[in-house]
């Protein structure tokens, strides 16, 4: 008797213009298997996700579910019955409620009418099972990034599909949320569901997956049981031969010289925050005071509701604050005015690059240089596209941005390359302060190091203060100091690197490491 895979992709090829995203990819997932899919940004993972989800058609090759050819792209219900996808970037409709989003496109109907009571009960049952605190009637525009991710997961589970594709599902979850996710994934696998798990966090792949497939440059280079490959071998398969590293500081040095020649630069005093108080759905900030000296890198961390992202957004001018005072080089920073903060020398790498990091339909060159158009414009405010794109080339090359050129819309790039564009834009203005909120989210293992080193080099070369607000502890390794927030207040400051990872984790939970070891 022939045994068919729950999901099978055969000889998948896909091109976008002259760019070959996938080159003859074969992939199989069996019922009751959790297969990890890893690869660098631009390796073809997102394209493969789109094809397996029924959002894109391959140029060559075919997808099968349980041995049967996949439905046509027009048959949305047919795809929905076969596979459910939790996408890396939220597909939630902000103006609709949680329940409306979960059953969007497939409402429960009774006697010819939408059965709202049944849908709300079904949504609540899944949310309660996961132990998440979200109202099923809440409008999604009021939810935090983590809660939106939960809505995506609940929507996938509510379909009852026997195949689930998880694309970076932990990107907006705190550690307890990750643990809950892993427990649920294991339950699904034990019940015979096929799971494809995509992540840049290799430790997650080792924790949750039974097998792993590595993509590189649109091709499968390794498929292996997880017990027969180690992290170094996996990274080597992902990266291949690393390109020669370009020192981003050299490019910033040119900008620094031009800026100092053309502008009256204030005496650097760094960032001073005094008794800052902010009310936010992302987590309140309750009387935080801190300083970041010129050339210093200070990290702020904590659980997702602790106010870490709120603090970063307020300092960057993207979030209004209730009270307190902030100064940069003795100049007062405004409340909730990103435009004025930029003029005052604040560069910003936002938490949600899709909403605040770039303009999707504009090219790479336009996005990278949009903070310095006044410097590039010639007489009468005219800006030459060639001059603009030429100014962006060196920095994008230094950050290893993979694109078809400076005119390619950033919305067409992989998530990691979109993040690199966002980082390049923040550095291009030669800021006196760089505020980076989870700067390596969605970035592959090799590019993470490059981005962090670029930020550190920029700070040390230009004398900029660098504030990294992140729940990713790996983002904080090279910081000079790390401040831990707990429920909106400073709980502890680590001032002597290297920092003890377990002590940092304990502090984010509001307990000292000595208390934790004693119990």
Buried (B, 14 or more C-beta within 10 A) or exposed (E): EEEBBBBBBBEBBBBEEEBBBBBBBBBBBBBBBBBBBBBBBBBBBBBBBBBBBBEBEBEEBEBBBBEEEBBEEEEEEBBBBBBBBBBBBBBBEEEBBBBBBBBEEBBBEEEEEEBBEBBBEBBBEBBEEBEBEBBBEBBBEEBBBBBBBBBBBBBBBBBEBBBBBBBBBBBBBBBEBBEBBBEBBBEBBEEEBBBBBBBBBBEBBBBBBBBBBBBBBBBBBBBBEBEEBEEEEBBBBBBEEEEEEBEBBEBBBEBBEEBEEEEEBEEBBBBBBBEBBBBBEBBBBBEBEBBBBBBBBBBBBBBBBBBBBBBBBBBBBBBBBBEBEBBBBEBEBBBBBBEBBBBBBBBBBBBBBBEBBBEEEBBBBBBBBBBBEEBBBEEEEEBEEEBBBBBBBBBBBBBBBBBBEBEBBBEBBBBBBBBBBBBBBBBBBBBBBBBBBBBBBBBBBBBBBBBBBBBBBBBBBBBBBBBBBBBBBBBBBBBBBBBBBBBBBBBBEBEEEEBEEEBBBBBBBBBEBEEBEEE
